[in-house]
Each structure stands twice: as C-alpha cells, then as structure tokens.
Amino acid sequence: MVDAAIVRPALLPPLAPGEWPEEVPVLIVGGGPAGLSAAVLLAQRGIEVLLVERRGPESRFPRAHLLNVRTMEVFAEMGVADDVYALAPADDRWRKVVWYTSVTGPTPLHGLKLGEVPAWGGGPDAERYARASHRRFSNLPQIRLDPLLWGHADACCPGRIRAHQEVIALQQHGTGGVTATIVDRHTGDIRRVRARYLVAADGGRVSSSLLGVELEGPRAIRDVVSYHVSADLSVWAEPDALLAHFIQPSGQGRTVGALQALGPLRYGRESPEWLVAVTPRPDDAPAPDDEALLGRAREMLGLAPDHPMTLNSVSHWQYEGVVARRFRVGSAFLVGDAAHRHPPTGGLGLNCAVQDVHNLAWKLAAVLHGWAGDALLDTYATERRPIAAYYTAHALENAGRHAPIGAALGLGPGMTEDEGWAEIGVFVSDGPVGDERRARVADAVAANADDYSQLGVEAGYSYEAGALVPDGSLPPGHASPIDVSPIEYVPTTRPGHHLPHVWLRRLPGHGGPVSTLDLVAADPLTLVVGPAAAVAWQDAAAAASTSSGFPVVVVVVPDEDSDWTAVREVGDTGAVLVRPDRKVGWRTGAVPADATAALRTAVAALLRGSAAAEGDPAEPYLERIRRAAARLRR
Ligand SMILES: Cc1cc2nc3c(=O)[nH]c(=O)nc-3n(C[C@H](O)[C@H](O)[C@H](O)COP(=O)(O)OP(=O)(O)OC[C@H]3O[C@@H](n4cnc5c(N)ncnc54)[C@H](O)[C@@H]3O)c2cc1C
C-alpha cells in the first residue's frame, strides 16, 4: 500500500542499498513518528540524514491515533496531512467519548450508557478549534500512520531510511559528534556510523541508558492489556463514538477498560477492527493462551463467550509518567517517547513527539547551515522538557478523571458484584434519588472536558525561556504561565506562544484567504509587520540577516485584514518575529527609532537563547506528576 501511494520528489541524494556512509550530518535512531518526522523535516531543509530502525516498516500495534491541530500543521508542512485526512474517518460523528457499563450483556444494566462528552474539536467545540488552527484535529491509528510516514520519509530520503538496523552502542566524541554501532538484524553485520548530531527517537528502548540519562518519575502505575481485534460489535446501541470507557462493579469504582474503533473506512459500531484495553484485576492470573485473553475482552464487553473475535495482536504495558532529566547529551538529542512517556489519556504522546522534532529540526538545520551557533541547540531542551513534563502531568491527571464517575455512581472498594450492580440500578431508578445520582454522574463525566476539550493544552502551551526574547508579559487572562486553563486557548503574540491563526483576505499575491500560519517561512525567521513601518522593517531585516547570518524575511499584512489587527497585540508600526516552528520569538509594540539595532539585538538574543530564570522549570509539573500518580495508585 505504502509503496504505491507515496509519490514524492526525493529531497536528498539517494544512497544505494549496500552503501553506508562513514559520516552523516544527522543520524536518527528509530523509525516511529518522531524519527520519521525528523527525517522529513530535516530533509526539507537540505540536511542529509540517515535513519536506522530495528524493525521494518510493516504495521505495528495500533497505539496512538489522535492527531491534534498542531501536529496536523506539522504534517501539512511535511506534505503528509492530505494523506492522513484521506485515511481518517470521513465525517465528524466520531468526535465524542462515551461511558458505558459494557457494550451489551445479560441484564438491562449491561450495555447501559452513563454519559458522553464532545471530543477532539467536535460538537460545540468545532468553532473554537477552527479558530485555533486552519488544520483539523484528525484520527488515524499508528498501524496506518507509521507506514504512511515511513513511505513518505523513504520517498523524500531515498535509501536513507533503513529497516532492521539496531543501534547497540553510542560513543560521544570530545571533538563533537557521536559514533553509533549498528547491527543488521538479518545478517548480523556490524557497522559504525559517525554523525555530527544524533536524534534519539527510539521510544525509550536504549538511548537513555546508552547516553546515561536518568528518567524521572513514577513507573508501573497501572497494568493494561490491549488487544487489537477484528470483531462484529454492531449489537452495540452506541452508533458513532470513537472511544468508550467501561465502568463495572468489578473495577471497584475505577474503569475496567476501554474500546476504540480502529476502522478502516467504517468507524463507530460498524468498525471492523477494535482496540480493547483491559485493566487486569489484582487477582488475575496470566492468561495461558490467546483464547483466554479474548475471553477477558469478551467478558468486559459483555459479549457471549463464543462471540466471534479474531486477535490480531496483543500488548501488555503499564502507565508510567517519566521525563528525561536531560534532553541533550553532547551531540545527542532525546525526542518523543525516548525523552518522555505517559499514559495515552489525552492522546498527547505522539503529538508531543512530533512537536519535539519540529522544535529541533529547524535549529539543527540552522546550526548545520552555519547560521547559528551551538547555543541554539541548547534551547531544544530548555523549551521542550517543561512541556513534556506538563503533558505528562496532564495525561496522568486525565487518567484520574474517570474514578470520580465510578464514585458518583456509588461504586467503591470492598463492594461485592451484587452490591455494585444494585448501586448502578439506582442510576436508572425513577424519583429524586435516581435524579440526584444521574446529576452527580453527569457532573463527573463533564469534568472530562479537561481531557477531551483540552485545546489549551494542545494549542496554547508556551515556552517561557529558550530561543525567544521574553517581554515581561503574562499569558493573556492568566496570573501565571503555569496556571493556565487546559481547555481555553487564547491566541496571543506573547513570545514563546504559537503565532495566532487568522485568515488573511487582503494579502497581495494570494488568490484566496491564507492563514497567518502559512506565511511563516520554513528556514528563515519571519517578521510580520503592517504597512505603516514596512520600509523601516525591511531595511532592518536585511541588515539583521547580514549581521547575524540568519535570514530574516518580512511579511507585510495590510491593515484592512482586521482579523490580524485584532490579535496581533502590537501597534500599526510594531512587529512580530516568528520562528520557523511558528512560535513567536520576539515582538515590539511600535517601531523604535533604530529599528535595525532593535531587530539585530533581538535576533542575536533569540539565537543565543536563554535559560530559565531560576530553578528547574519542569519541577512544578514533576510535582503534579507525583501527586497524580499517587492518586492513581490508591
Ligand atoms: C495504547 C496506546 C495508545 C496511545 N494513544 C495515543 C494517542 O492517541 N495519541 C498520542 O499522541 N499518543 C498516544 N500513545 C503514545 C504514542 O504511541 C507514542 O507516544 C508514540 O509512538 C511515540 O513515538 P516515538 O517515535 O517517539 O516512539 P515509537 O513510536 O516507540 O518509535 C520508536 C522506534 O524506535 C525503534 N527502535 C527502538 N530501539 C531501537 C534501536 N536500538 N535501534 C533502532 N531502532 C530502535 C522502535 O522499533 C520504534 O519503531 C499511545 C500509546 C499507547 C501504548
């Protein structure tokens, strides 16, 4: 499928199959979403990469599926977004999450719907998601996304995406660079490749230990067994939801598992494939065989023991909440799951991985092109580590939002099955007691908006230090950059935030509306200004490009484009300097007397980068991680 579908121009000179360069500018370890995205983003910037993956490009376990608007912006930049949208559900009915007792079952209390929330930009959220980005939130399981990314990366970087090659050792050189020892898993041949920089995108398998990086945070918080199955679940009363969580007496108040429609082509209860996640009970013995495993899935779903179900693959995994202490070790950079891992609640892992490499790629390219010094690379860790800790904390907190539903339903520890079902019976009973219980459950369900409507987390996070020039302001509407709403996204040009998206309709040279996000250049810094001081800023940009060596291009947005003037937060003569990853690096409210000096100083400060003012900026989130994990263990 992949070979036939991907027809892309090569961006790098091809390597013949047996050809192994002794040295490459960038070696990428791991061909998951992080590594493959890094390969494309670097190749687009003319950087020669080599990617080694211990397995092949074939489909893997379904895992991640939610692709948020910022990730879809990156995929659009990589030229892969249309392929993702083409394989994703065609309509919007999947954009909701439901809670049930089971899919079906022997009593009226089985197959009982407990609640529902809109999710991922669906229903009432559609408008505010559309205001945050011109790309739509999408859904594509990794079994389909990974091969798509592989095919795309392989087409862009011919001969440079190498399967069945495992990195077994890394050696840093005092003079700069890393040598990787790579074993061919088919032939056993061992090779060494030296790289100026190494992107460790191995999902946490080896790089942290090979590089001596400690992962901070709780592990083994909760066991989960996930089954990728093919089954006819059309008996389910729920027509459309992509994701269901199940609450039953045996969970003693917690969810007992979840069900996710995997498509392809048909979603909702017509989906041919499913991911069934089951939380094992403490007294569960290991299942002796596939049939016993399927028995557990059927039991949780309330299906008959002989309901036809084919097990495609199974994965035993655990909730953890870990963040690497260092994201950079010499010439090596940890990205994606190699740098941070947390539960899938919130669907943030893959998204964070893609945004890690989007942050890193333009910086590596700038340094390798000779436009910036090594200090710019330090800002990768300064910027991404606190965000990884923030996402890890939020994911663990999301996991904790389900137990209150069980509690509101009257379920709790020490309860027998019969007692539990009796409590669920109250939920469907007539009269004030039933009304009160339904209201409590509805409130507990609604609190999951912090997960399923988390646009603030996905689109609104900010860097407080790094390759930017802080201007002393706070995020609009907030008393602190830490204490921000997970739901609300407030567009702002405050340095460290994503450039706000608005449609520009008056831009010369464009046939139709164009998003501000599409004005940002892939390599240079982009200075967004109005006509009032355009000439001064154009002169300043030319001078700053020459003196810093980093190109700065100017985009003049007409004042008549009132959507931009409403969000730009600078005056008619002001300017907003945007980095290639669409994050604001600097802004000024009005053109200063010496615009050239001001811009030169800003560009130099941005490229030099800044460290956090005091302490470890990840620490507030690490504390939240510890607290959330402790609550989940209770
Ligand atoms: C059940 C489940 C559901 C999830 N749902 C979501 C979701 O909806 N949204 C979301 O954003 N995230 C989700 N995640 C998390 C998501 O799957 C990961 O965050 C994501 O895959 C990370 O991408 P990565 O490229 O960093 O790592 P990986 O996808 O793990 O890729 C790493 C690659 O490196 C290779 N490798 C390892 N060691 C070596 C070596 N020594 N040499 C060469 N290659 C090596 C591996 O074979 C692998 O292919 C989910 C995870 C699970 C378990």
The ligand as an SDF file (V2000), in Angstrom:
LIG
                    3D

 53 58  0  0  0  0  0  0  0  0999 V2000
   -2.3320    2.0470   23.8070 C   0  0  0  0  0  0  0  0  0  0  0  0
   -1.6640    3.3460   23.4670 C   0  0  0  0  0  0  0  0  0  0  0  0
   -2.4170    4.3860   22.9180 C   0  0  0  0  0  0  0  0  0  0  0  0
   -1.8200    5.5950   22.6040 C   0  0  0  0  0  0  0  0  0  0  0  0
   -2.5950    6.6070   22.0830 N   0  0  0  0  0  0  0  0  0  0  0  0
   -2.0330    7.7920   21.7720 C   0  0  0  0  0  0  0  0  0  0  0  0
   -2.7860    8.8290   21.1180 C   0  0  0  0  0  0  0  0  0  0  0  0
   -3.9740    8.6760   20.8240 O   0  0  0  0  0  0  0  0  0  0  0  0
   -2.1540    9.9970   20.7860 N   0  0  0  0  0  0  0  0  0  0  0  0
   -0.8240   10.1790   21.0750 C   0  0  0  0  0  0  0  0  0  0  0  0
   -0.2990   11.2720   20.7720 O   0  0  0  0  0  0  0  0  0  0  0  0
   -0.0690    9.2030   21.6540 N   0  0  0  0  0  0  0  0  0  0  0  0
   -0.6340    8.0130   22.0030 C   0  0  0  0  0  0  0  0  0  0  0  0
    0.1470    6.9950   22.5030 N   0  0  0  0  0  0  0  0  0  0  0  0
    1.5890    7.1850   22.6530 C   0  0  0  0  0  0  0  0  0  0  0  0
    2.3130    7.0010   21.3150 C   0  0  0  0  0  0  0  0  0  0  0  0
    2.1200    5.7030   20.8120 O   0  0  0  0  0  0  0  0  0  0  0  0
    3.7960    7.2740   21.4840 C   0  0  0  0  0  0  0  0  0  0  0  0
    3.9580    8.4520   22.2290 O   0  0  0  0  0  0  0  0  0  0  0  0
    4.4890    7.4420   20.1190 C   0  0  0  0  0  0  0  0  0  0  0  0
    4.5210    6.2420   19.4000 O   0  0  0  0  0  0  0  0  0  0  0  0
    5.9190    7.9400   20.3200 C   0  0  0  0  0  0  0  0  0  0  0  0
    6.5780    7.9870   19.0810 O   0  0  0  0  0  0  0  0  0  0  0  0
    8.1530    7.7940   19.0180 P   0  0  0  0  0  0  0  0  0  0  0  0
    8.5040    7.8970   17.5870 O   0  0  0  0  0  0  0  0  0  0  0  0
    8.8050    8.6820   19.9960 O   0  0  0  0  0  0  0  0  0  0  0  0
    8.4070    6.3190   19.5720 O   0  0  0  0  0  0  0  0  0  0  0  0
    7.9590    4.9180   18.9690 P   0  0  0  0  0  0  0  0  0  0  0  0
    6.6880    5.0220   18.2340 O   0  0  0  0  0  0  0  0  0  0  0  0
    8.0350    3.9540   20.0930 O   0  0  0  0  0  0  0  0  0  0  0  0
    9.0860    4.5860   17.9070 O   0  0  0  0  0  0  0  0  0  0  0  0
   10.4010    4.2410   18.3080 C   0  0  0  0  0  0  0  0  0  0  0  0
   11.0200    3.3850   17.2300 C   0  0  0  0  0  0  0  0  0  0  0  0
   12.3890    3.1770   17.5470 O   0  0  0  0  0  0  0  0  0  0  0  0
   12.7250    1.8440   17.2160 C   0  0  0  0  0  0  0  0  0  0  0  0
   13.9030    1.4670   17.9970 N   0  0  0  0  0  0  0  0  0  0  0  0
   13.9540    1.1980   19.3130 C   0  0  0  0  0  0  0  0  0  0  0  0
   15.2020    0.9020   19.6800 N   0  0  0  0  0  0  0  0  0  0  0  0
   15.9620    0.9910   18.5770 C   0  0  0  0  0  0  0  0  0  0  0  0
   17.3440    0.7890   18.3280 C   0  0  0  0  0  0  0  0  0  0  0  0
   18.1800    0.4420   19.2970 N   0  0  0  0  0  0  0  0  0  0  0  0
   17.8110    0.9580   17.0740 N   0  0  0  0  0  0  0  0  0  0  0  0
   16.9620    1.3100   16.0670 C   0  0  0  0  0  0  0  0  0  0  0  0
   15.6360    1.4950   16.2550 N   0  0  0  0  0  0  0  0  0  0  0  0
   15.1490    1.3530   17.5010 C   0  0  0  0  0  0  0  0  0  0  0  0
   11.4730    1.0590   17.5760 C   0  0  0  0  0  0  0  0  0  0  0  0
   11.4190   -0.1840   16.9080 O   0  0  0  0  0  0  0  0  0  0  0  0
   10.3760    2.0130   17.1390 C   0  0  0  0  0  0  0  0  0  0  0  0
    9.9620    1.7790   15.8250 O   0  0  0  0  0  0  0  0  0  0  0  0
   -0.4290    5.7740   22.8350 C   0  0  0  0  0  0  0  0  0  0  0  0
    0.3420    4.7230   23.3720 C   0  0  0  0  0  0  0  0  0  0  0  0
   -0.2720    3.5290   23.6910 C   0  0  0  0  0  0  0  0  0  0  0  0
    0.5660    2.4180   24.2910 C   0  0  0  0  0  0  0  0  0  0  0  0
  1  2  1  0
  2  3  1  0
  2 52  2  0
  3  4  2  0
  4  5  1  0
  4 50  1  0
  5  6  2  0
  6  7  1  0
  6 13  1  0
  7  8  2  0
  7  9  1  0
  9 10  1  0
 10 11  2  0
 10 12  1  0
 12 13  2  0
 13 14  1  0
 14 15  1  0
 14 50  1  0
 15 16  1  0
 16 17  1  0
 16 18  1  0
 18 19  1  0
 18 20  1  0
 20 21  1  0
 20 22  1  0
 22 23  1  0
 23 24  1  0
 24 25  2  0
 24 26  1  0
 24 27  1  0
 27 28  1  0
 28 29  2  0
 28 30  1  0
 28 31  1  0
 31 32  1  0
 32 33  1  0
 33 34  1  0
 33 48  1  0
 34 35  1  0
 35 36  1  0
 35 46  1  0
 36 37  1  0
 36 45  1  0
 37 38  2  0
 38 39  1  0
 39 40  1  0
 39 45  2  0
 40 41  1  0
 40 42  2  0
 42 43  1  0
 43 44  2  0
 44 45  1  0
 46 47  1  0
 46 48  1  0
 48 49  1  0
 50 51  2  0
 51 52  1  0
 52 53  1  0
M  END
$$$$
